[in-house]
Amino acid sequence: MQMLNKDKDKKSFSHSLFRTESKNDKDFIVLNWHGQPIKELALYAESYHCAAKKLVSVYGTTGALRDFEAAPILFLYRHAFELYLKAFVQIGSDILSLHGKVTISLKKILNTHKLTEFIPDFEAIIKEVGWTWDMGIDGLRRKSDFVKLVREFETIDPSSFAFRYPTDKQGNASLPHYFSFNLSTFAQKIDPLLATIDGALTGLKELWNSAVEAANQE
């Protein structure tokens, strides 16, 4: 590869990655267009989940990289799960606050990668809005089923690190030796859960809007 030594070449290249060519182009992208990025947690979660499902659908097509392709897929799923939990707790905390109940701080929501830390707040929100733990999914009919799944994922990847790097910062293996599983079975179990949380987020938003309207009419 020929090195770019001229200053003008370096300057030109530095501005070429995120370039707007035409707003009418099908690949034209706008991020943070809401102006309220905290409200985009669910949209990011859905996007990571969508990307993970697409990668699962083409998994194994590159031959030699077959096993390693699972790493970015699992990272996307793990990150989507984390963002879904954070979005649920963030919106639910607003509802709890409106009802004078104890809430989780935004700082805590944004400064942890541990999935289990959101379980108590998740539970408090479900109780407050009067929902049951039955998600209509086999294996996810009770609170204990949900907690077990969250803990299992966190045991393997406690800090959203295990599927991004083969080692931790000390050079130790990120995963147990010969870590094996069935990718299709994993996706079949996690996809319905993430879809259910996504639907629940819509319900929370509707409850929040109704509560705000009611408060404004008092």
C-alpha positions as CSV (number, residue, x, y, z in Angstrom):
1,M,0.0,0.0,0.0
2,Q,1.4,3.4,-1.0
3,M,1.8,5.7,1.9
4,L,0.2,9.2,1.7
5,N,2.9,11.6,2.6
6,K,1.6,14.9,1.3
7,D,-0.2,17.1,3.8
8,K,-3.0,17.8,1.4
9,D,-3.6,14.1,0.9
10,K,-3.8,13.5,4.7
11,K,-6.2,16.4,5.1
12,S,-8.4,15.1,2.2
13,F,-8.5,11.6,3.6
14,S,-9.3,12.7,7.1
15,H,-12.6,14.2,5.9
16,S,-13.6,11.4,3.6
17,L,-15.2,8.8,6.0
18,F,-18.2,10.8,7.2
19,R,-19.0,12.8,4.1
20,T,-22.4,14.0,3.0
21,E,-22.7,13.5,-0.8
22,S,-26.4,13.9,-1.3
23,K,-29.4,14.0,1.0
24,N,-31.4,12.2,-1.7
25,D,-28.9,9.3,-1.7
26,K,-30.4,6.0,-0.4
27,D,-27.4,5.7,1.9
28,F,-27.7,9.2,3.4
29,I,-27.6,8.9,7.2
30,V,-28.6,11.2,10.0
31,L,-28.0,10.3,13.7
32,N,-29.0,12.1,16.8
33,W,-31.7,13.9,14.8
34,H,-34.1,13.8,17.8
35,G,-31.9,16.2,19.8
36,Q,-32.8,14.1,22.9
37,P,-30.3,11.2,22.7
38,I,-31.3,9.6,26.0
39,K,-34.7,8.8,24.4
40,E,-32.9,6.9,21.6
41,L,-31.8,4.0,23.8
42,A,-34.6,1.8,22.6
43,L,-33.9,2.7,18.9
44,Y,-30.2,1.8,19.3
45,A,-31.3,-1.5,21.1
46,E,-33.6,-2.4,18.2
47,S,-30.9,-1.5,15.7
48,Y,-28.3,-3.7,17.3
49,H,-30.9,-6.5,17.6
50,C,-31.8,-6.2,13.9
51,A,-28.1,-6.3,12.9
52,A,-27.6,-9.4,15.0
53,K,-30.5,-11.2,13.4
54,K,-29.3,-10.4,9.9
55,L,-25.8,-11.8,10.7
56,V,-27.3,-15.0,12.1
57,S,-29.2,-15.4,8.8
58,V,-25.9,-15.4,6.8
59,Y,-23.8,-17.1,9.5
60,G,-21.2,-19.6,8.3
61,T,-20.9,-18.5,4.7
62,T,-17.2,-17.6,4.9
63,G,-15.8,-21.0,5.7
64,A,-12.6,-20.6,7.8
65,L,-14.0,-17.7,9.8
66,R,-17.2,-19.6,10.7
67,D,-16.6,-19.9,14.5
68,F,-15.2,-16.3,14.8
69,E,-18.2,-14.9,13.1
70,A,-20.2,-15.7,16.2
71,A,-18.3,-13.2,18.3
72,P,-19.7,-10.0,16.7
73,I,-23.1,-11.6,16.6
74,L,-23.0,-12.3,20.3
75,F,-21.7,-8.8,21.1
76,L,-24.6,-7.3,19.1
77,Y,-27.1,-9.4,21.0
78,R,-25.5,-8.6,24.4
79,H,-25.4,-4.9,23.6
80,A,-29.0,-4.9,22.4
81,F,-30.1,-6.7,25.6
82,E,-28.2,-4.1,27.8
83,L,-29.7,-1.2,25.9
84,Y,-33.2,-2.6,26.0
85,L,-32.9,-3.0,29.8
86,K,-31.5,0.5,30.2
87,A,-34.3,1.9,28.0
88,F,-37.0,0.1,30.0
89,V,-35.6,1.3,33.3
90,Q,-35.1,4.8,32.1
91,I,-38.7,5.2,30.9
92,G,-40.0,3.2,33.8
93,S,-38.1,5.4,36.3
94,D,-39.9,8.4,34.9
95,I,-43.2,6.7,35.7
96,L,-42.1,5.8,39.2
97,S,-41.0,9.4,39.8
98,L,-44.3,10.7,38.6
99,H,-45.9,8.4,41.2
100,G,-43.6,9.6,43.9
101,K,-41.6,6.3,44.0
102,V,-37.9,5.7,44.3
103,T,-36.1,5.6,41.0
104,I,-32.7,4.6,39.6
105,S,-30.5,7.6,38.7
106,L,-29.6,8.3,35.1
107,K,-25.9,8.3,36.0
108,K,-26.3,4.7,37.3
109,I,-28.1,3.6,34.2
110,L,-25.4,5.0,31.9
111,N,-22.4,4.0,33.9
112,T,-22.8,0.2,34.3
113,H,-22.7,-2.7,31.9
114,K,-23.9,-5.3,34.4
115,L,-27.3,-6.7,33.3
116,T,-28.2,-7.9,36.8
117,E,-28.1,-4.4,38.3
118,F,-31.3,-3.6,36.4
119,I,-33.3,-6.5,37.8
120,P,-34.6,-4.8,40.9
121,D,-35.7,-1.7,39.0
122,F,-37.2,-3.8,36.2
123,E,-39.2,-5.6,38.9
124,A,-40.3,-2.4,40.6
125,I,-41.5,-1.0,37.3
126,I,-43.5,-4.1,36.4
127,K,-45.1,-4.1,39.8
128,E,-46.0,-0.4,39.5
129,V,-47.7,-0.7,36.1
130,G,-49.5,-3.9,37.1
131,W,-48.0,-6.3,34.6
132,T,-47.3,-10.0,35.1
133,W,-44.0,-11.7,34.4
134,D,-45.5,-14.1,31.9
135,M,-44.1,-13.0,28.6
136,G,-46.0,-15.6,26.6
137,I,-42.8,-17.4,25.8
138,D,-42.0,-21.0,26.9
139,G,-39.2,-20.7,29.4
140,L,-40.1,-17.1,30.3
141,R,-43.3,-17.5,32.2
142,R,-42.0,-16.4,35.6
143,K,-39.8,-13.8,37.2
144,S,-37.3,-16.5,38.0
145,D,-37.0,-17.5,34.4
146,F,-36.1,-14.0,33.4
147,V,-33.6,-13.5,36.2
148,K,-32.0,-16.9,35.3
149,L,-31.5,-15.8,31.7
150,V,-30.1,-12.4,32.7
151,R,-27.6,-14.0,35.1
152,E,-26.6,-16.6,32.6
153,F,-25.7,-14.0,30.0
154,E,-23.9,-11.9,32.6
155,T,-21.9,-14.9,33.9
156,I,-20.4,-15.4,30.4
157,D,-20.0,-11.7,29.6
158,P,-20.2,-9.6,32.8
159,S,-19.0,-6.3,31.3
160,S,-19.8,-6.5,27.6
161,F,-16.2,-7.4,26.9
162,A,-16.1,-11.1,26.3
163,F,-17.2,-11.1,22.7
164,R,-15.2,-7.9,21.7
165,Y,-11.7,-9.1,22.5
166,P,-10.2,-12.6,22.8
167,T,-8.5,-11.5,26.1
168,D,-9.1,-9.1,28.9
169,K,-6.8,-6.1,29.7
170,Q,-4.4,-8.4,31.6
171,G,-4.1,-10.9,28.7
172,N,-6.4,-13.5,30.2
173,A,-8.9,-15.4,28.1
174,S,-12.2,-13.6,27.8
175,L,-14.1,-16.9,27.5
176,P,-13.6,-20.4,29.0
177,H,-11.4,-22.8,27.0
178,Y,-13.3,-24.5,24.2
179,F,-16.4,-22.4,24.9
180,S,-19.1,-24.0,22.7
181,F,-22.8,-23.6,22.1
182,N,-25.4,-23.7,19.3
183,L,-25.9,-20.3,17.7
184,S,-29.3,-21.0,16.3
185,T,-30.6,-22.2,19.6
186,F,-29.2,-19.1,21.3
187,A,-30.9,-16.8,18.8
188,Q,-34.2,-18.7,19.1
189,K,-34.2,-18.1,22.9
190,I,-33.0,-14.5,23.0
191,D,-34.9,-13.1,20.0
192,P,-38.4,-13.5,21.5
193,L,-37.3,-12.0,24.8
194,L,-35.8,-8.9,23.1
195,A,-38.9,-8.5,20.9
196,T,-41.1,-8.7,24.1
197,I,-39.1,-6.0,25.8
198,D,-39.3,-3.8,22.7
199,G,-43.1,-4.2,22.8
200,A,-43.2,-3.5,26.5
201,L,-41.3,-0.2,25.9
202,T,-44.1,0.9,23.6
203,G,-46.5,0.1,26.4
204,L,-44.4,2.1,28.9
205,K,-44.3,5.1,26.6
206,E,-48.1,5.1,26.3
207,L,-48.5,4.8,30.1
208,W,-46.0,7.7,30.5
209,N,-47.8,9.9,28.0
210,S,-51.2,9.1,29.7
211,A,-49.8,9.9,33.1
212,V,-48.4,13.2,32.0
213,E,-51.6,14.2,30.3
214,A,-53.5,13.3,33.5
215,A,-51.1,15.3,35.7
216,N,-51.4,18.4,33.4
217,Q,-55.2,18.3,33.7
218,E,-55.2,18.4,37.5
